[in-house]
Amino acid sequence: LYHHLLKLVKVHRVLDSAETPEYVVSFVLYHEMLHSVCSSAVGKRGRRKIHTKEFREKEKLFHQYREAAEWIHKNRERFFI
């Protein structure tokens, strides 16, 4: 979670585990820090969109994007306790 006013990143406690690869923690931090450099937009339905096309393109520049995305997808149930 990125808090714009405080310039603060909060991470889920699941990431503080030996079972979570370091590249996943790095990716999550990278993802959250992108929020500080990529502006949000208003979508077609008038809703705020924070993961814009620009955001997604920059997110994919992370050196282990595919591996991190796959790990998060496979372990997503851990994040919704």
Backbone bond lengths (Angstrom), bond angles and torsions (degrees), N, CA, C in turn:
res aa  C-N    CA-C-N  psi(-1)  N-CA   C-N-CA  omega(-1)  CA-C   N-CA-C  phi
1 L - - - 1.446 - - 1.520 108.07 -
2 Y 1.338 116.69 130.33 1.460 121.02 177.92 1.518 109.00 -109.00
3 H 1.322 116.92 128.00 1.458 122.71 178.43 1.524 107.70 -104.54
4 H 1.344 116.59 108.88 1.470 121.56 -175.24 1.526 113.44 -60.17
5 L 1.315 117.45 -47.81 1.463 119.67 -175.75 1.520 112.74 -63.06
6 L 1.309 116.35 -39.30 1.463 120.65 -178.81 1.526 113.54 -90.88
7 K 1.337 116.27 -10.39 1.475 120.79 -174.96 1.526 109.15 54.51
8 L 1.330 114.87 49.62 1.453 122.91 -172.71 1.522 110.44 -122.98
9 V 1.326 115.92 136.00 1.463 121.66 175.26 1.523 107.90 -108.71
10 K 1.325 115.95 128.54 1.464 121.48 173.59 1.515 107.10 -112.45
11 V 1.323 116.15 137.05 1.463 119.96 178.84 1.527 109.97 -117.59
12 H 1.308 115.29 151.71 1.464 122.48 -178.88 1.524 109.70 -69.33
13 R 1.319 116.59 144.29 1.472 120.88 -178.24 1.526 113.02 -61.72
14 V 1.324 118.17 -21.90 1.468 121.47 177.31 1.530 110.36 -59.99
15 L 1.327 116.00 -30.16 1.462 119.26 -179.18 1.523 112.43 -71.47
16 D 1.320 117.58 -18.29 1.464 122.31 178.98 1.528 109.08 -91.48
17 S 1.319 114.81 62.77 1.460 121.46 -176.04 1.520 109.31 -146.28
18 A 1.315 116.27 143.96 1.468 120.63 177.12 1.523 111.24 -63.78
19 E 1.328 117.15 -20.53 1.466 121.48 179.88 1.527 112.71 -78.22
20 T 1.320 116.96 -13.61 1.462 121.15 -179.81 1.524 108.81 -94.45
21 P 1.333 117.53 119.08 1.466 120.12 179.86 1.535 111.85 -61.34
22 E 1.316 115.91 146.68 1.469 120.60 179.50 1.516 111.98 -58.73
23 Y 1.342 117.39 -35.52 1.462 119.27 -178.89 1.526 111.42 -65.34
24 V 1.324 117.81 -26.25 1.467 121.01 177.06 1.530 109.49 -72.07
25 V 1.320 117.07 -44.51 1.463 120.68 177.58 1.527 109.42 -61.03
26 S 1.318 116.91 -44.66 1.467 121.13 178.68 1.519 111.13 -60.95
27 F 1.322 116.54 -42.08 1.463 120.28 179.20 1.526 111.39 -64.08
28 V 1.315 117.39 -43.89 1.469 120.54 -179.66 1.531 110.04 -62.20
29 L 1.322 117.33 -42.54 1.464 120.45 176.83 1.526 110.71 -63.26
30 Y 1.326 117.08 -43.29 1.466 121.90 177.21 1.528 109.89 -58.65
31 H 1.332 116.50 -47.93 1.464 122.39 179.75 1.531 110.39 -57.41
32 E 1.318 116.47 -48.10 1.465 119.93 -177.67 1.527 111.53 -67.40
33 M 1.332 117.88 -37.26 1.461 120.30 178.55 1.524 111.77 -69.18
34 L 1.324 117.42 -26.76 1.466 119.90 175.61 1.526 111.47 -59.45
35 H 1.320 116.54 -29.53 1.462 119.81 178.81 1.527 111.51 -61.02
36 S 1.325 117.47 -24.98 1.465 120.10 -179.98 1.528 112.51 -79.88
37 V 1.331 117.41 -17.49 1.470 119.93 -178.32 1.526 113.88 -113.31
38 C 1.313 117.65 -15.58 1.465 121.16 179.74 1.525 109.16 -107.93
39 S 1.298 115.52 123.66 1.462 120.35 180.00 1.516 111.32 -73.35
40 S 1.322 115.47 149.05 1.462 119.60 173.46 1.529 107.79 -80.29
41 A 1.320 115.88 169.31 1.464 121.46 -179.44 1.520 108.42 -140.08
42 V 1.321 115.48 167.33 1.457 120.47 175.39 1.519 107.14 -100.65
43 G 1.331 115.60 125.01 1.456 121.01 -178.80 1.518 112.62 -77.22
44 K 1.325 115.77 179.14 1.468 122.62 -177.73 1.521 112.92 -60.18
45 R 1.307 116.69 -29.74 1.471 120.93 -178.86 1.530 112.54 -94.07
46 G 1.327 116.40 10.31 1.455 120.32 177.67 1.516 115.08 83.63
47 R 1.313 116.82 6.18 1.467 120.57 179.48 1.519 110.21 -92.36
48 R 1.329 115.47 148.15 1.461 120.42 177.57 1.518 109.32 -70.40
49 K 1.312 115.97 133.82 1.463 122.18 179.96 1.527 107.76 -116.49
50 I 1.335 116.24 116.59 1.465 119.18 -177.99 1.526 112.53 -97.08
51 H 1.320 117.29 -22.14 1.465 121.13 176.98 1.528 108.00 -104.09
52 T 1.320 114.22 77.47 1.461 121.74 -177.92 1.532 110.35 -77.64
53 K 1.315 115.34 175.97 1.466 120.11 177.06 1.533 109.98 -59.84
54 E 1.331 116.40 -43.77 1.471 120.58 178.18 1.531 110.36 -59.11
55 F 1.333 116.82 -44.35 1.459 121.90 179.90 1.520 109.86 -59.31
56 R 1.334 117.41 -49.99 1.472 121.92 -177.73 1.528 111.62 -62.47
57 E 1.332 116.57 -38.24 1.467 119.76 178.28 1.526 110.82 -64.29
58 K 1.324 116.45 -43.98 1.468 120.10 179.30 1.526 111.29 -68.66
59 E 1.319 116.27 -35.43 1.461 120.76 178.85 1.530 110.55 -60.35
60 K 1.317 116.61 -39.63 1.469 121.28 -178.50 1.522 113.00 -70.71
61 L 1.327 117.66 -9.34 1.467 121.12 177.10 1.528 112.40 -77.64
62 F 1.327 116.48 -12.90 1.463 119.74 177.50 1.526 108.44 -59.03
63 H 1.322 118.15 132.83 1.465 122.18 -171.09 1.525 114.54 -60.52
64 Q 1.311 119.11 -26.50 1.470 120.65 177.60 1.532 110.23 -121.69
65 Y 1.321 115.25 39.43 1.467 120.99 -177.79 1.525 112.00 -54.94
66 R 1.311 116.35 -51.95 1.471 119.91 -175.39 1.530 111.41 -60.78
67 E 1.320 116.85 -46.71 1.463 120.45 -179.51 1.529 111.11 -62.55
68 A 1.330 116.44 -43.81 1.463 120.32 -179.40 1.524 110.86 -65.48
69 A 1.324 116.93 -44.00 1.469 120.58 179.54 1.526 110.68 -61.92
70 E 1.321 116.89 -40.15 1.469 120.41 178.76 1.527 110.97 -65.98
71 W 1.340 117.59 -43.22 1.462 120.23 179.98 1.526 110.07 -62.57
72 I 1.332 116.35 -45.72 1.469 120.44 179.98 1.526 110.25 -61.66
73 H 1.321 117.15 -42.50 1.468 120.28 179.21 1.533 110.96 -62.43
74 K 1.318 116.73 -45.67 1.472 120.90 -178.58 1.527 112.55 -67.87
75 N 1.320 117.25 -25.85 1.467 121.73 -175.76 1.529 112.98 -113.17
76 R 1.313 117.39 17.31 1.466 121.24 -174.21 1.526 113.88 -59.56
77 E 1.328 117.47 -28.64 1.470 119.31 -179.59 1.531 111.65 -64.77
78 R 1.326 117.88 -23.75 1.470 121.49 178.18 1.529 111.92 -66.11
79 F 1.334 115.98 -28.11 1.457 120.79 -175.88 1.524 113.04 -82.63
80 F 1.311 117.00 -12.98 1.466 120.91 -176.89 1.517 109.71 -118.48
81 I 1.324 114.64 66.00 1.466 121.53 -176.47 1.523 109.24 -83.20
